[in-house]
Amino acid sequence: MTMLFSQNRINSGHEELADYSTIFCGVGPAAMGVFIAATRTGRLDSLLHRGVLLVEASATLGAGSLGRYPITANSLSEAFLEGAAAAPVRSWLNGVLTTQPAARLQRLSERRFPLLAGANFLAEIGKGLTARLSRSAQSGVRLHTKVEGVSRRRDGLWTVSTRAESGGVVEFVAKNVVLGMGGQQLPSHYLQQEIEPGIRLAAYADKVAASDFILRASDLELTEYLWSRAREDASVEIAIMGGSHSAFSTAMRLSSLIKSDGKNLPLMSVTIYHRSAIRLYYPSSQAAQKDDYVFDPIKNICVDSGRVHRFGGLRYDAFDFIAPVLKKTETISWLRMRRVGPANANPEGRSLHAELSSADMIVAAFGYQPRLVPTVDERGHELVFRTDPDGALSTAGTGEVLDERGRVLAGLFAFGLGSGLRRSATAGGEASYDGRLDGVWLYQHVVGEIMVDQLLGAEDGSRRVDRRQAQATVG
Ligand SMILES: Cc1cc2nc3c(=O)[nH]c(=O)nc-3n(C[C@H](O)[C@H](O)[C@H](O)COP(=O)(O)OP(=O)(O)OC[C@H]3O[C@@H](n4cnc5c(N)ncnc54)[C@H](O)[C@@H]3O)c2cc1C
C-alpha cells in the first residue's frame, strides 16, 4: 500500500507541501561528501534545519560500492582522511578520527592501501552521520530502503517512492532530489562505442566483459573466468579497451593475480588499446620535466595547485605500474600498448578487427553510466535524461540534470560515479581534463561545497568558501 508520509511537513514558502527540503537517493561516498563539506564549512546546521532525508539501500551510509573491489586505492589515505580531519572541534566528525578504521588508514599514510580499508573508514563516518541526524528534528535517515521512483509534481516539487526491506512503501515529497546511486557499465553503451570507423564491440559481444566485473571479482572468480576464456594450449589473449583508470586498474588486477598465483593461471598476453595519449600525474611541472615527461604547460597544469594532469593523470600504483613502460625503461613481458583510431594504424599491419577477432577475451573499460530509477514528469511521462558521449549523465554547472532537449530539470541533482559535475574554473584541475569530478576527496571538497551552495541557495551565500585551496591539500 502506498502512503504519503506527512509528519515532517516543512511549512515555509514554496516548501509548504514538502516533507523535506532535500532527499538524497543513495548515500555512498559522493552524497556523504556533501555532509562533510557542510560540516567543514560550518553549514551543516543550516542544511539539517531545512530538512534532509537520506535514503540508502544498504545497512550503512557512506561506503557505497568502494569496499566491493579487492584492489588498492588510486588515491592516498590522506585523501580519505582530510575532510574529517579539517572539521571544526566538537563536530560529529571528530569522534570518527579516533576509531580503528581511521587509525588503520593513518598507519597506511603515504602508502598503497586496500579500497576496503577506505570503505571501512567511510562507513564509520556514515555511522557518525546517522547518529548526528538522529538528533535532528527536521532531518532523517532511512537505511535498508530502496528508492524505486521519482516523479515531478505540478507544483515543481518532487515525489520520491521508497520501499523498505521490510516491505513498507512510503512516498516523500521534497523541493530538491539528489540522485547518488552510483554507476554501472551498461552493455548497451560499451558494445556500441565506435573504436575505429565501423568497429564496435557488439561484433565480438560473446567474449566481452565489463572492466567492473574484472575489478570486483575475487581471485577465485577471476581465475575461473580466465580459464573459461583460455585456449586448449592454456593461453589467453586479452584485449583491454580504454586508456583511463579503469583500463589500468584492470591490467594491474591481472598483474597482482599473476604475482600471487601465476602457476595456476593460463598464460596471458594483454594489450591495452587506447585512443589518446596516456596521461601521467606529477606533483609539479618541475617533477614532470625531471622525468622527461612531455606535457602542455597551459592545458595540462592545474592553475590552482601547479600539478600536472591533477584530475586525469594516472597516479600512485597506476603510475608506478605503467610509467616505466611508457618511458621504455622497463617492459612487462605479457603487456603491450597499442594506440587506436583512424590515425593510428598498427605498425605490424594487422587491423584492429583482426586483433579483436583473434582475442579470447575483451575487457570494456569505457567509464560508467548512472544507476537510475524510473523518473516521470507531472503527467506521468518518462523523463529522458541527456547523456554525454561517455554515457554519463549531463548536468548543468549547478549539478542539476538536463532533459533530452537540454533543459535544466530544476531541483533534480545528480553527481557521483556515472554522473555529475565536470571541471570548471572554480573547481581547479587541468583545462584539458574533460572527465567528471570523481573521487572521495573531490566529493568532500569541491563537489560537496558546490552542492551545499546549491541546496542552501543564495541566502546562505555569505558562507560560501574559497575553493582555490588545492595547494594545501592532497586531492
Ligand atoms: C574501481 C573503482 C575504484 C575507485 N577507486 C577510487 C579511489 O581509490 N579513490 C577515490 O577517491 N575514488 C575512487 N573511485 C571513484 C569513486 O570514489 C567511487 O566510484 C565511489 O564509490 C563513487 O561513489 P558514489 O556515491 O557515486 O557511488 P556508490 O559508491 O556506488 O554509492 C551509491 C550508493 O547508493 C546506494 N543505492 C544504489 N541504488 C539505490 C536505490 N535504488 N535506493 C537507495 N540507495 C541506493 C548504494 O547502496 C550505495 O550506497 C573508484 C571508482 C571505481 C569504479
The ligand as an SDF file (V2000), in Angstrom:
LIG
                    3D

 53 58  0  0  0  0  0  0  0  0999 V2000
   37.0410    0.5010   -9.4720 C   0  0  0  0  0  0  0  0  0  0  0  0
   36.9720    1.8640   -8.8630 C   0  0  0  0  0  0  0  0  0  0  0  0
   37.9600    2.2730   -7.9970 C   0  0  0  0  0  0  0  0  0  0  0  0
   37.9060    3.5490   -7.4190 C   0  0  0  0  0  0  0  0  0  0  0  0
   38.9060    3.9260   -6.5880 N   0  0  0  0  0  0  0  0  0  0  0  0
   38.8700    5.1370   -6.0260 C   0  0  0  0  0  0  0  0  0  0  0  0
   39.9110    5.5450   -5.1230 C   0  0  0  0  0  0  0  0  0  0  0  0
   40.8490    4.8180   -4.8600 O   0  0  0  0  0  0  0  0  0  0  0  0
   39.8400    6.7870   -4.5810 N   0  0  0  0  0  0  0  0  0  0  0  0
   38.8090    7.6260   -4.8580 C   0  0  0  0  0  0  0  0  0  0  0  0
   38.7930    8.7240   -4.3260 O   0  0  0  0  0  0  0  0  0  0  0  0
   37.8170    7.2740   -5.7190 N   0  0  0  0  0  0  0  0  0  0  0  0
   37.8300    6.0580   -6.3080 C   0  0  0  0  0  0  0  0  0  0  0  0
   36.8190    5.7040   -7.1740 N   0  0  0  0  0  0  0  0  0  0  0  0
   35.8110    6.7060   -7.6020 C   0  0  0  0  0  0  0  0  0  0  0  0
   34.6550    6.9340   -6.6140 C   0  0  0  0  0  0  0  0  0  0  0  0
   35.1480    7.4310   -5.3880 O   0  0  0  0  0  0  0  0  0  0  0  0
   33.8520    5.6740   -6.3440 C   0  0  0  0  0  0  0  0  0  0  0  0
   33.3190    5.1760   -7.5330 O   0  0  0  0  0  0  0  0  0  0  0  0
   32.6760    5.8950   -5.3800 C   0  0  0  0  0  0  0  0  0  0  0  0
   32.1900    4.6390   -4.9600 O   0  0  0  0  0  0  0  0  0  0  0  0
   31.5380    6.6900   -6.0200 C   0  0  0  0  0  0  0  0  0  0  0  0
   30.6010    6.9650   -5.0400 O   0  0  0  0  0  0  0  0  0  0  0  0
   29.0380    7.0870   -5.3620 P   0  0  0  0  0  0  0  0  0  0  0  0
   28.4030    7.5170   -4.0980 O   0  0  0  0  0  0  0  0  0  0  0  0
   28.8390    7.8660   -6.5830 O   0  0  0  0  0  0  0  0  0  0  0  0
   28.5680    5.5870   -5.7560 O   0  0  0  0  0  0  0  0  0  0  0  0
   28.4990    4.2570   -4.8970 P   0  0  0  0  0  0  0  0  0  0  0  0
   29.7520    4.0280   -4.1350 O   0  0  0  0  0  0  0  0  0  0  0  0
   28.0770    3.1610   -5.8170 O   0  0  0  0  0  0  0  0  0  0  0  0
   27.3270    4.5100   -3.8410 O   0  0  0  0  0  0  0  0  0  0  0  0
   25.9830    4.5520   -4.2530 C   0  0  0  0  0  0  0  0  0  0  0  0
   25.1070    4.2970   -3.0560 C   0  0  0  0  0  0  0  0  0  0  0  0
   23.7500    4.3400   -3.4690 O   0  0  0  0  0  0  0  0  0  0  0  0
   23.0500    3.2450   -2.9030 C   0  0  0  0  0  0  0  0  0  0  0  0
   21.9430    2.9090   -3.8050 N   0  0  0  0  0  0  0  0  0  0  0  0
   22.0050    2.3970   -5.0560 C   0  0  0  0  0  0  0  0  0  0  0  0
   20.7660    2.2580   -5.5720 N   0  0  0  0  0  0  0  0  0  0  0  0
   19.9050    2.6920   -4.6220 C   0  0  0  0  0  0  0  0  0  0  0  0
   18.4940    2.8130   -4.5590 C   0  0  0  0  0  0  0  0  0  0  0  0
   17.6860    2.4450   -5.5690 N   0  0  0  0  0  0  0  0  0  0  0  0
   17.9570    3.3130   -3.4310 N   0  0  0  0  0  0  0  0  0  0  0  0
   18.7250    3.6950   -2.3700 C   0  0  0  0  0  0  0  0  0  0  0  0
   20.0670    3.5960   -2.3850 N   0  0  0  0  0  0  0  0  0  0  0  0
   20.6560    3.1150   -3.4990 C   0  0  0  0  0  0  0  0  0  0  0  0
   24.0810    2.1350   -2.7840 C   0  0  0  0  0  0  0  0  0  0  0  0
   23.7100    1.2030   -1.7830 O   0  0  0  0  0  0  0  0  0  0  0  0
   25.3400    2.9340   -2.4240 C   0  0  0  0  0  0  0  0  0  0  0  0
   25.4790    3.0890   -1.0310 O   0  0  0  0  0  0  0  0  0  0  0  0
   36.8410    4.4340   -7.7440 C   0  0  0  0  0  0  0  0  0  0  0  0
   35.8460    4.0000   -8.6260 C   0  0  0  0  0  0  0  0  0  0  0  0
   35.9050    2.7330   -9.1730 C   0  0  0  0  0  0  0  0  0  0  0  0
   34.8170    2.3080  -10.1150 C   0  0  0  0  0  0  0  0  0  0  0  0
  1  2  1  0
  2  3  1  0
  2 52  2  0
  3  4  2  0
  4  5  1  0
  4 50  1  0
  5  6  2  0
  6  7  1  0
  6 13  1  0
  7  8  2  0
  7  9  1  0
  9 10  1  0
 10 11  2  0
 10 12  1  0
 12 13  2  0
 13 14  1  0
 14 15  1  0
 14 50  1  0
 15 16  1  0
 16 17  1  0
 16 18  1  0
 18 19  1  0
 18 20  1  0
 20 21  1  0
 20 22  1  0
 22 23  1  0
 23 24  1  0
 24 25  2  0
 24 26  1  0
 24 27  1  0
 27 28  1  0
 28 29  2  0
 28 30  1  0
 28 31  1  0
 31 32  1  0
 32 33  1  0
 33 34  1  0
 33 48  1  0
 34 35  1  0
 35 36  1  0
 35 46  1  0
 36 37  1  0
 36 45  1  0
 37 38  2  0
 38 39  1  0
 39 40  1  0
 39 45  2  0
 40 41  1  0
 40 42  2  0
 42 43  1  0
 43 44  2  0
 44 45  1  0
 46 47  1  0
 46 48  1  0
 48 49  1  0
 50 51  2  0
 51 52  1  0
 52 53  1  0
M  END
$$$$
